[in-house]
Amino acid sequence: MRTFVLVMVLLGVAGIVQMRPSPSRMMVGVITDIEPGRWITIASDQTDPHGFRIEIALRNGTRVDGNPRDLRRDARVQVSYAAYGGGGFVARRVIILPDDPRR
């Protein structure tokens, strides 16, 4: 009986640990595609324009710093995002950066 109780407690703790939010990751890049209010695709500044791209979902809770109308193709952004259960990514915060003077 003690073993059963111990196993149940361990399973409960494991379930709680899995429910905690995943840590945020950060990426700076340029928006290459956008579906306003739904998702953005970003090409990382660390790679060439044809390199690493990531599609990030936008949610009601996504915080956008800057004018939301500036969230457009070719805009430079810094995105804080996390993985979610469906195998994708969801934006927690999007900061619209000033245009890069090198472009």
N, C-alpha and C positions, 0 to 999 in steps of 0.2 A: 504494500500500500504506500509506503514512504517513497519508493521508487516511482510509482505512478504520479504522486503529487509533485515530486521533484521534476519529472519530465514535463508535466503540465505547466509548472512555473517557468521552466526554461523555454518552452514553446511560446508562452505568453510574452516573456521578455524579448525573445527574438522577433516576434510580431510587432512589438512596439518599436524596436530599433529599426525595422524595415520601414515603418510608417514615417519616420522623421524625414524632413526635407533633405534632399541631397545638397551638398555644398555648391555654392555658386562658382562658375568659371567666368573668366573675362576674355573678351576678344575686341580688338580694335580693327576696323576695316571699312570697306565701302559697300553700300547697299547695291547689289546687282539686279535684284528683282524684288517686287513688293506686291502684296495683296493687302491694301489698307485695312487695318484693324484685325487682320487674320495672321499674317506671317511676313517675314522678311528673309531674304537670302543675302548673306554677307560673304565677301571675299576678304580674307585676312590680309592685313597690311604686311605680314611677315612673308607672304608669298607673292608670286607674280599674279596678274589678274586671272589667269587660267588655272591657278593652283587651288589650294584648299578653300572650299566653300561650305557654308553651313546654313541650313534652313532653320529658322527659329520662330516658333509660334508666339503670337502676341495674345495676351489675355486681358480681361477687364482689370486685373490687378497689376498689369505691367505699368511701371512708372516711366513716363517719357519726360526727360529734362530738356527743355527747349520748346520751340514752336512745333507742335505736331504736324503742321503743314510742311515743315522742312524735312520730314521723314519721307524721303523720295529717293529714286534711283540716283546714284552717284554721290549721295550724301555720306560723309564720313561719320561714323558712329562708334561709340564704345558701348558694348553690350555685356551686361551681367546676366548669365543664363544658367539654367540647371537642367539636368536630364529628368525626364518623367517616365512613368511606367510604360507608356506606349512605344518606347524606343526612340523618341524624338527629344527635342529641346524646347524649353519655354523661357521666354525673356522675363526677367524680374525687373530689370531697369535698362532703359536705353537713353544714352546721353548723345545728343546731336552735337558734333564737334565743328569748330569753324573750318572752312575750306582750307585745304592744304595749299600753302603758297607755292609749293614746288610743282604743282600741276598746271 
